[in-house]
């Protein structure tokens, strides 16, 4: 076995020079601890998966309460905006948001459809850190985790000692050049949080208000390019810990009002529309350590999601209003989800850990546009193990078995991951995994007919699944006191089957429905580098991602894959004497090739198309006063990007388009905030 290790080392020597002196250096105990995809909390270095973390310090320095603004500088992450519904969706490593699993404290979040609406409905003020795992983690987390997992971990009061904490925050931001204080134009956030813990009990309460006044841009009169949105968020948590047992219960509530004002018509009438969302998430989590070898844990959640559409006609002549009666203009849609997971971790020996689990997921939908008896349940069991035959080698095989009430689930979802530690400086991770995505309730049962849509659900859909291969080489070296360098080179390949998209209904060509379109592929690589030198942190990253050209056989001149580069970088510098820091973040979104079709049948023509490249830069400054107050200020989107030219067909959702311009942002904005934190 030692020869195998030495062979791997010799193969990698041209990439990274290694000295005997380096391998003997002591690794600092400042590694971030991660939990996503792990049997128990472990350091980033010892994780079998390549995990990207966003900690609380980074979140506060960015000075934002918007999740898309927080994540948009991450390599391989892209957001698309639906200005009709006022929602954003994301892509991760070339794959759509419907293939990304969003978790809160390890529990899946319910979403109305394929878009990850839940990301915009989480109170950033309560987030302790975010962990992103790229690649399928379906053995442990089930459906939707084809592209990866985003696990949002909320704050937890310190349970080691008695502690009182109070947090208050006000953040004001312009929207382009549009702004009015506190309300209306601009972005406005207010937050108040309270936490208290003893040696046994923990309590936490939080409340926030997010107000976005919309953006008129080039629109005139009452019409807006970006629609106003107001959110009220509240949460509470209680926890108990004593000896070998701990448990916690949390409840989160969201109320959201998305307002779409209509233009005044020649008859002095106008139509306004409101989308009201109410979301309640309850989570109970417990862990019991039976002995040194056996630990049992469980997560149970119940989520209620309600979306109401209210459309009103206003008459300026008579100063009256009335509800309209068009299709879908008055609608209430509900989704409920009950989820339970029980895990058992058994340490067989010093080099073998076994994790087994059972999981139940029940989803139910109701509403005027959802078929009766729209429910689906998924029962699964999984088994995985960490095997360390040698001190420098860890192997993790895994398998998940699924039974679904609607479709024929894959009989088994396998995975195999390895981590090889050549020395304290160099790690190699290799992985294979099958991922899958179950058809959602919306894709199975939802019907949407109005003046702009004609979409029917399809109960004959099959589950998507993919084969993923990934490799990652990581280098970690302590250069000197308070100086560390990290470098990671990664590659991946995904082959999808039964990809679900919207297409023409064969039974009725005037209607659209959800279809399995067959095969799709993505592949690419990333190179990420971080350098910590005393009071400065510098990061530089590069990705190059290709997506399969599904019409390659019809027009081979376009190439088999569409390749897109991305570059990001950041500089953060601390001024200890002034108790201040300055942070600069930059990202280049490379040109995104694609295709556009004209005509049909024998007259079908395929043309080269593209989404133009663009770049963004954010600058933020933080200054601490009196040890408890932090002043925040900065500029977002310094490059003043609003829309970019696009001639390629974009997306597969209800509002996919091939327009010549797609919205990216509302332009350059300025923010200012005050953060008050006290801990006793």
C-alpha positions, 0 to 999 in steps of 0.5 A: 500500500505504501507503494501506491501512496508513493506513486500518487505522490510522484504523479503530483510532484509537477503540480506542487513542490513538497519538501520534507521540512514542510511536511513536518510543520504543525498545522494550526488549530484554526480550521473551520469546522463543517457538518454538511455530509459528515458523520460528525463535525469535522475540519474542512481539511478532514472532510471527505467532500470538498466543502466551501464555507461562508462564515458569520464574519464574511456575512457581516462584512458584506453588509447585505440582507439579500441572499443573492447579493451574498452568494453572487461573488461565489465561483460557479454560482449564477442568479437569474431574475424573474421580474414578472414574479419578483423571484430569483433562481440560481445555478451551481456549476452549470446546473439549474437551481432545481438540482440544488438542495437547500437545507436549513440546519440539515433539514430540506426547505420546501419550495413552491416550484423548481426555483429556489424561492426559499433562499430569498425567504431566510433571515440573513441576520440569523445565519451563523454560516453557510456550507456549500457542497458541490456534486451529488450528495443524494445518498445522505440527502435524497432528491434534488441534490444532483448539483450539490447542497447549500446548508444554511446553519443558523446561530445557536447561543453558547451553551458552555457558560451563561450568556446574554446576547442582544443584536440590533441592526439598521441597514439602508441602501439605495436602489440605483439612484432611487432612495427615500429613507426608512420606507418606499424607494431603496432597500431598508432592513431592521433587525432585533435579536435576543439570546440567552443561555445557561449551562443547560437551557438555550433561548433565542428570539429574532425579528426582522423587516426587509423592505424593497421599494422596487426600481422604476428604471426606464419604466414610466408612470406607475409601472416598475422594472423591479417589483416592490417587496416587503418581508416580515420574519420572526423566529424562536429557538429553545434548546436543552443539553445535559450530559449525553442528550441534547435537543432543540425546537425552532420555529420560523415565520415569514410574511411576504408581500410582492406588489406589481403596480399596473400602468394607467390605461386610456380608460383611467383604470389600472390593475394591481396585483399582490402575491402574498406568501406565508411560510411557517417552518418548525424543526425538532432536532435531538441527539442521544449518545448511548455510549462511546460507540453509539450515537442516535440523532433525529430531525423532524420538521413540519412546513406550511407554505401558502401563496395567495394571488390578489388582483384588483381593478381600480377605476380613477373616475369612480374612485372604486376598486373590485376584484378581477375574475380572470383565470389565476387572478384570484388564487390560493395555493398551499404546500405542506411538508412533513419530514423525518430522519433518524440516524444511527452512528456506530463506531465499530473500531478505531478505523471503521465508522458506520452510519445508517438512517431512515427518512420519510418525506410527505408532501401535499399540495392544494389549490384551484390550479392543483389537481385533487389528492395531490400528494406524494410520499418518499420513504428511504433508507441509507447506509454509508461508512468511513473506512480508514485502512491506513492513516493517510487513506479514508474510503466512504462507500454509500447506498440509498434505497427509495420507495416513492408513491408516484414514480418508479424511483431508482432501485439504489443510489450508490456513491464512493468517495475517497480522501488521500492525505499525502502529508499535512500539506496535500490532500486528494479527493476522488468521488463517484456518485449517482444523484436523482431528482424526484418530480415535484408536486408542481411538475406532476399536478400543477396547471397554469392557464392565463393570457401568457401561459398554458402549462399542464402537469404530467403525472407520467414523469420519470425521476431525473438522475445523473452520474457524477465523477469529481476530483479535487487536489488541495494544498495547505501550507503555513508560510509564517506566523499568521500566514497561510496559503490554500490552493485547490484544483478541481474537476467534475463531469455530470451525465444526466438522464431524464432531465425534466423541462417544459415542452409541447404536449404531444396530445395537444400542441396548443399546450405545454407540459413537463417532459423528460428530454433524455440526456444532458451533460456538464463538465468543468474545472475550478482553481481556487486560491486563498492567501492569509498574510497577517491582517490581509486575506487575498482570494483568487478563483477561476472556473471553466464550465461546459454545458452540452449542446443538445442540438449538436447533431443538427448543427455541429459548427456550434461545438459539442459543448458551450464553455463559459469562464468565470473569474473572481477575487477578493481582498480583505484588510484589517486595520487593528489600530482603527478597529476597521476593515475594508473589503473588495469583491470582484467577479467576471461572468464570462460570455455564455454561448448558446443557440437560437432556433428559427422556423420548424420542421424542415425549415428549422434553422439553428443559430449561434447565440450568446449571453454577453460577458459582464463583471461586478465589483462590491466595496464595503467598509466596517468600523467598530465603535465602543466595542459594541457598535459597528458602522457599515458603508459601501458600494455595490455593483460598482460597474453599474451593470443593469441588463446584458445582451442575450440572444440565447434561449434561457431557462426551462421555467414558466418565464423562459425567454430568448429576449435580447436583454436580461436583467442582472441588477438595478445598477450601482447602489450605496449602503450605510448601516449600524450594527449593535452587538452586546454579549454578557 
